């Protein structure tokens, strides 16, 4: 039987699951093991802190792992170090490290959009400090969408209508360390020509504003299964569809997905080469726009809330009325990904 190493955090948590029990405990590991076992895979659960690269036990092994949304993303930073080291040591981490880097890191997500050639019909600029921004103020068109790099459920997102408002917002997202700032000021007095650090060094994104939108669509693709839900722009939430409450969304057939939406999402999924993905898409009546994406550790509420999923059969998207557990959907996508990968990489011998 084939084996997969599963990396958990220090709370023995793996993955993200809506309606998990206990609260915020992630996927049910017993159910996950059973679903993988039924498909010929044995799971081996390991804590991140048990990894020993000196033993070279991970080279060539398939590894799936959790991310984290801990306060300040401190443990998530540790996970990044571990996964990147495993990838460099020859482990087959699923998904690849770059996807973990983009998880709850919208600056890298935007950069990834470009180097993965995902879409080219919406522009975004990323900045690392106020001084970076000041070099480009004359190039910004208002209104513009402002996003902090970190944050879920629409936090950190707002519409900026003027240069003054933008500069104020950049200042607001930064927590000053006045002792360090004063020390740096002292350097400028002591050392001639010394350039002080910017007082505002929290990275952020400016993204094109698409007017007159009424909603967006959240799409999950897990292998051959596509889940969709429509998120209206609710009163009082401005331009943010995310975070409006799952009971206010429309799932499956009720999502009123426009023609071409699933094909657009499928193209992104294929380019990303991952077992599963969450994609936020808007439609202005003529074009689809990729707003954000995540390739791991994203919310899964669209699975239990939906009566089924869509699947592509003979170039037609058909709805399958069937409720499945998150663990089953996840396991199917991983196994399909591994089997397709093995078929593609299998050597061809000529007689």
N, C-alpha and C positions, 0 to 999 in steps of 0.2 A: 504493500500500500504506500502511495506517495505521502510525503509529509510536508507540512507548512509550519514555520515558526511564527508564533503570534506574540507581539511585544505589547505588554500592558504597562500602565503607569504605576506609581507607588500605591495607588488605591485599588489595584487589581482591576482597573477600568479599561475596557476596550471599546472604542468606537462611540458613535452617537446614536441614540434611539429615543424617539418620542414615546411617551407613556412607559418609560422604563421603571422598573421596581427593583430596589429602592430608587428614589429620586436621584437623577444624575449618576446612575451606576453604569450606563452604557448598555451594550448588547448583552443578552443572556448567553454566557459562554457555554453552558451545557447544550442549549439549543443549537448554537453555532457549531459546536463539535459534532452533533448528531447530523446536521444537514450536510456538512462536509464529508462525514464518514459515509453517508449514503451515496456520495459521488466518488468514493474511493480515495479520500484524503484524510489523513490523521493530523489533527492540530496539536502543536506542542507550545503551551503557554509559558512565557518567560517575562520577567520584569526587565525593564531597561537597565536597572542597576546590576543585573546578573551578567551582562554582556562582557565577555573577555576576548578581546581581539587577538591576544597573544596565542590563544589556543587554535585560532584559524578554523573554528568550527562553523562559521557562517559562510565561508566562501562557496559560491555556487548554489547556496540554499535559497529557497523562496521564503521571503519574509513579509508579513503584513503587520501593520502597526497602527497605533492610535496617535492622534495629536492631542492638543490640550487648549482650553480657553481659560486657563487659570488667570487670576488677577495680575496684570502686568506682563502676562505671557512669559514669566520667568521659567517655568517648567517646560513650556513649549520650546524655549531657546535651548534647553538641555536636550530635548528630544531631537531637535534639528542637528545638534552636534553628533549625537549617537547615530542617527540615520545617515548623515553624510559620511561618517567614518565607516559605517557598514557598507555603504555603496562603493566607497573607494577601496575597501578591502575585498570586494568581489561578490558581495551578497546581492541577490536579486530582490531589492526592496520594492514593494508594490504599494502605492505608486512610487515613481522615482523621486529622489530628494527634491527636485525643483518644484514639484507639486506641493510638498510640505512647506517649502519656503514661501509659496504663494498663499498658503492657508492663513486667513486673517492677516494678510500683509498686502494691502491693495496697491502699494507702490510697486512691489515686485510683480503682482498680478498684471498691472498695466504694462510693465516691461515685457512680461511673458506673452501678452497679447501680440506684441510686435514681433518678437523673435520666433514665435510659433505661427505667425501669419494667420491669426484667427479671423480678424475682421479689419477692414481699412476704411469704414464709412463713419467712424466716430473718433474724434481726436481727444487726447488727454495728455497733460504734461505733469511730470512729477518733480517735486522740489524737496530739498533737504533742509532748507533754512530760509529765514526772511531775506538774507542777502542774496540767495539764489533767485528768489522771487523778484527782488528789486531790479535785477539785471534784465528782466523780461516783462516788466509791467506794461510797456508800450505795445506788446503783442497780444494782450488778453482782450477778448471781446466779452461784453456782459449782455445778459446774465450768464453766469457760468456755474456749474455744479462743483461744490467744494466737498472733498471727502478726506477725513483723517485716514491714515493707513490702517489703523486697527479699529475694530468695532464691528458688531453684528447687529442684525435687526434694525438697520437704518440709523444706528447711532453714529454721530460724527458726520452726517450728510446734511447739506443745506444748500439753498440757492443764494448765490452772491450777486448783487445787482450793481455794485460800484466798486471802484478802487479803494475808497476809504473803508467800505464794509469788509473788503478782502483783507486788508492790512490788520484791521481790528480782529478779525476771525483768526488769523495766523497767531496773533499775540495771545488770544484766549486759549488756544489748545496747548500752549507751552506752560510748564510749571517751572518758574524761575528758581534757581539756587543762588540766592543773593551773596552767600559767602564765596562761592566759586566765582561769581561775576565780579565781586570786589577784588578778589585776588588777581583775576585776569586784568582788571583795570590797572592794578599796581604794576603789572608787567609792562603795560604801555608807557607808564611813567619812567620805569627803570631802564627799559631797552628801547633805544631810538629805532624807529622803523618797524617796531613790532605791531602786527595787525591783530586786533582783538577778536575773540570768538564772537560769532553772532549770538545775541541774547535769546534768539528764537530758533531752535534747531530741531523741531519736531517735524518729521516728513509728512507730506500731504499730496493730494492729487487735485488737479483742476480738469474737469471733463466737460465736453460740449453739452449744452442744454438742448434738449429736444422738446419743443413746446407742444402744448395742447394734448398731452397724453392723459388717458383716463385710467390706465392700469398697466401692469406688466404681467409677464408669465414666468413662473418658476417651473423649470423642467428638470427632473432627475432622469438620467439614463443609467440603467444597470444592465449591461449586456444587451439583451434583446428586449428588455422591458423599459418602456418610457412612461413616466408619471408626469402629469401636468396639473398645475392649478393657477387660476387667475387671481391676481391680487389688485383690487381696486385702490385708487388713491382716495383715502378716506378724509373727510372733513377734519381740519385741524392738524393734519400730518404733512401739509405742504407737498413736496415732490416725492415723498417717501411712501412706496407701496409696501416695502418690507417692514415687519414689526406691527402690522395692523391687526393681528389676532387671527388665529387659524379658523375660528368660527365665522369670520367675515369673508373667507375666500371661497372660490368655486372650483370644484375638483372634477377631473376626468371629463366626461362628456359635457358637464355643465360649465367647463372652462371656456367654451366658445373659442377654441383655438383657430385662428385664421389659416387659410390654405398656405402651405409653405413653411409654417412655423416649425413643424417637426423635422422637415428636411434640413432647415437651417441649423437646428440644434444637433442633428445627427452629423452634419458636416464638421461642426466644432468638436464633437465627441471623437470622431474618427481621427482628426488631426492631433488631438491630445494624447491618443494612444494610452488610455487608462481603462480600468475595469468599470469605473462608475464616475459620474460627474453631476454637479448641480449647476444650472445655468439660469441667469436672469436675462430675459429678453424683452424688448419693447418693440412696438410696431406703430409707425406713424401714418399708416394707410398705404404706403408704397414700398417702404424698406424696413427690414428687421435690423435691430441693433443689439449687439452683445454688450450688456452693461457690466456684469460681473460673472465669475465662475469660481467653483471650488471643486477639487478633485478628491478630497477626503475630509472626514470629520465635519460634515455639513448636516444641517437639520433634516430629519426624515419624516416630518409630520405628514407630508403628501402621500405617504404609503398607507398608514392606517386610516387616514381621512378619505381616501379614494375607494370607490367600489371595484376598481380594477386598474388595468394599465393598457397602453397602446403597444402594438408590436407591428413591425413591417413585414408584410407578406406579399410577395410579387409586386413590389413597389407601391403597395397600398397600406395605409396605416389603419389597422383594425383594432377595435376596443375589445379587450378580454375581460369579462366580468368575473373577477376572481380576487378575493382578498388574501393577501399573503403576509406572513410575518417579515419584519425587517431582516431578521437573521437569514431567512430563506432567500430573499431577494439579494442580499449581500453575498452569500455563499455562491449562488448561481453565477453572479457576475465575475467573481474571482476565478472560479473554475473555468468558465468560458474563456476568460482572458488568458489563463495559463495554457489551455488546450490550443487556442488559436496561435499563441506565441510559439509553442512547441512545433506546430505544423509549419509555421513560416520559417523557423530557424533550422528545421531538419535538413541535413545535407542531401543533395541529389547526386546519385552515383550513375555514371554512364558506363555502359558495357562496351 
